[in-house]
């Protein structure tokens, strides 16, 4: 799977961090960081993170 975050759209609400801490976090400067290609077993968590983003900045593309 591939995860992208539109940083122009992201407002750092952190809902993705709560939904999928294995994939998303904040760095020491409070900037969102994420694993762009997490293990396939995390697809459900990634989808939940995308769904809870209030500004729809997170996109999950499953592997073909």
DRENMIKOL-256528 format. One record per atom (N, C-alpha, C): atom name; residue number from 1; residue in one letter; x, y, z. Coordinates in steps of 0.02 Angstrom, whole numbers, padded with zeros to 5 digits. Example, Ala and Ser with C-alpha at 12.3 -4.5 7.8 and 13.67 -1.06 7.14 Angstrom:
REM residues 2
N,1,a,00660,-00284,00390
CA,1,a,00615,-00225,00390
C,1,a,00660,-00165,00390
N,2,s,00642,-00112,00354
CA,2,s,00684,-00053,00357
C,2,s,00645,00002,00394
***
This chain:
REM residues 64
N,1,x,00042,-00059,00000
CA,1,x,00000,00000,00000
C,1,x,00044,00061,00000
N,2,x,00016,00115,-00022
CA,2,x,00051,00179,-00024
C,2,x,00008,00231,00012
N,3,x,00039,00270,00056
CA,3,x,00003,00322,00092
C,3,x,00033,00389,00073
N,4,x,-00010,00436,00056
CA,4,x,00013,00504,00043
C,4,x,-00027,00552,00087
N,5,x,00007,00605,00107
CA,5,x,-00026,00657,00147
C,5,x,-00015,00723,00110
N,6,x,-00070,00756,00094
CA,6,x,-00066,00822,00062
C,6,x,-00050,00873,00117
N,7,x,00013,00891,00123
CA,7,x,00034,00936,00177
C,7,x,00008,01007,00167
N,8,x,-00014,01025,00108
CA,8,x,-00046,01090,00098
C,8,x,-00116,01090,00128
N,9,x,-00145,01032,00134
CA,9,x,-00212,01025,00161
C,9,x,-00211,01008,00235
N,10,x,-00161,00971,00258
CA,10,x,-00156,00948,00327
C,10,x,-00155,01008,00375
N,11,x,-00195,01003,00428
CA,11,x,-00198,01055,00479
C,11,x,-00174,01028,00547
N,12,x,-00142,00970,00546
CA,12,x,-00112,00939,00606
C,12,x,-00161,00928,00663
N,13,x,-00222,00907,00646
CA,13,x,-00271,00890,00697
C,13,x,-00249,00828,00736
N,14,x,-00212,00783,00704
CA,14,x,-00186,00724,00738
C,14,x,-00232,00665,00741
N,15,x,-00289,00668,00708
CA,15,x,-00335,00611,00710
C,15,x,-00304,00549,00680
N,16,x,-00263,00557,00629
CA,16,x,-00229,00500,00598
C,16,x,-00180,00468,00648
N,17,x,-00148,00509,00689
CA,17,x,-00101,00483,00739
C,17,x,-00138,00440,00790
N,18,x,-00197,00462,00811
CA,18,x,-00237,00423,00858
C,18,x,-00263,00359,00826
N,19,x,-00282,00363,00762
CA,19,x,-00310,00305,00728
C,19,x,-00258,00253,00709
N,20,x,-00198,00275,00692
CA,20,x,-00146,00229,00668
C,20,x,-00077,00252,00691
N,21,x,-00062,00246,00755
CA,21,x,00003,00268,00781
C,21,x,00062,00228,00753
N,22,x,00047,00170,00724
CA,22,x,00100,00130,00693
C,22,x,00124,00162,00628
N,23,x,00083,00207,00600
CA,23,x,00098,00238,00535
C,23,x,00112,00312,00541
N,24,x,00075,00347,00583
CA,24,x,00078,00420,00588
C,24,x,00104,00442,00656
N,25,x,00141,00497,00658
CA,25,x,00164,00527,00720
C,25,x,00183,00600,00707
N,26,x,00199,00634,00761
CA,26,x,00224,00702,00755
C,26,x,00298,00701,00774
N,27,x,00338,00740,00738
CA,27,x,00409,00743,00755
C,27,x,00420,00795,00811
N,28,x,00482,00807,00828
CA,28,x,00498,00852,00884
C,28,x,00477,00925,00870
N,29,x,00464,00941,00807
CA,29,x,00440,01008,00788
C,29,x,00365,01009,00777
N,30,x,00331,00956,00799
CA,30,x,00258,00949,00791
C,30,x,00235,00947,00719
N,31,x,00278,00922,00675
CA,31,x,00259,00911,00606
C,31,x,00238,00838,00597
N,32,x,00187,00827,00557
CA,32,x,00163,00760,00545
C,32,x,00214,00722,00503
N,33,x,00229,00661,00524
CA,33,x,00271,00616,00485
C,33,x,00233,00550,00480
N,34,x,00247,00512,00427
CA,34,x,00212,00449,00416
C,34,x,00256,00401,00377
N,35,x,00239,00338,00381
CA,35,x,00271,00286,00342
C,35,x,00233,00283,00275
N,36,x,00266,00300,00219
CA,36,x,00230,00302,00156
C,36,x,00214,00233,00127
N,37,x,00247,00181,00153
CA,37,x,00235,00114,00127
C,37,x,00234,00063,00184
N,38,x,00184,00066,00228
CA,38,x,00181,00020,00285
C,38,x,00163,-00051,00262
N,39,x,00171,-00098,00307
CA,39,x,00154,-00167,00293
C,39,x,00080,-00174,00276
N,40,x,00064,-00220,00233
CA,40,x,-00004,-00231,00212
C,40,x,-00052,-00247,00269
N,41,x,-00025,-00275,00323
CA,41,x,-00067,-00290,00381
C,41,x,-00097,-00228,00413
N,42,x,-00069,-00170,00397
CA,42,x,-00094,-00107,00425
C,42,x,-00145,-00072,00380
N,43,x,-00168,-00106,00328
CA,43,x,-00216,-00075,00282
C,43,x,-00278,-00049,00318
N,44,x,-00305,-00088,00364
CA,44,x,-00365,-00067,00400
C,44,x,-00353,-00004,00441
N,45,x,-00297,-00002,00476
CA,45,x,-00280,00058,00516
C,45,x,-00269,00118,00471
N,46,x,-00237,00107,00414
CA,46,x,-00225,00163,00367
C,46,x,-00291,00190,00340
N,47,x,-00336,00145,00323
CA,47,x,-00402,00166,00298
C,47,x,-00440,00205,00351
N,48,x,-00436,00183,00413
CA,48,x,-00469,00219,00467
C,48,x,-00439,00289,00476
N,49,x,-00373,00293,00472
CA,49,x,-00339,00358,00478
C,49,x,-00362,00406,00423
N,50,x,-00368,00380,00362
CA,50,x,-00391,00422,00307
C,50,x,-00463,00445,00318
N,51,x,-00504,00399,00343
CA,51,x,-00575,00415,00354
C,51,x,-00586,00467,00408
N,52,x,-00544,00467,00460
CA,52,x,-00555,00514,00515
C,52,x,-00522,00582,00504
N,53,x,-00482,00589,00452
CA,53,x,-00450,00654,00439
C,53,x,-00503,00706,00422
N,54,x,-00509,00758,00463
CA,54,x,-00563,00807,00451
C,54,x,-00554,00848,00388
N,55,x,-00494,00851,00360
CA,55,x,-00484,00890,00299
C,55,x,-00467,00846,00240
N,56,x,-00473,00780,00249
CA,56,x,-00462,00731,00196
C,56,x,-00393,00738,00163
N,57,x,-00342,00746,00205
CA,57,x,-00274,00754,00180
C,57,x,-00238,00688,00169
N,58,x,-00265,00633,00197
CA,58,x,-00232,00568,00194
C,58,x,-00265,00526,00138
N,59,x,-00222,00498,00095
CA,59,x,-00245,00454,00042
C,59,x,-00210,00387,00049
N,60,x,-00247,00333,00045
CA,60,x,-00220,00266,00049
C,60,x,-00233,00232,-00018
N,61,x,-00179,00207,-00049
CA,61,x,-00186,00170,-00112
C,61,x,-00162,00098,-00099
N,62,x,-00209,00051,-00100
CA,62,x,-00189,-00019,-00089
C,62,x,-00146,-00044,-00147
N,63,x,-00106,-00096,-00133
CA,63,x,-00067,-00127,-00186
C,63,x,-00114,-00160,-00235
N,64,x,-00093,-00163,-00297
CA,64,x,-00135,-00194,-00349
C,64,x,-00139,-00268,-00343
***
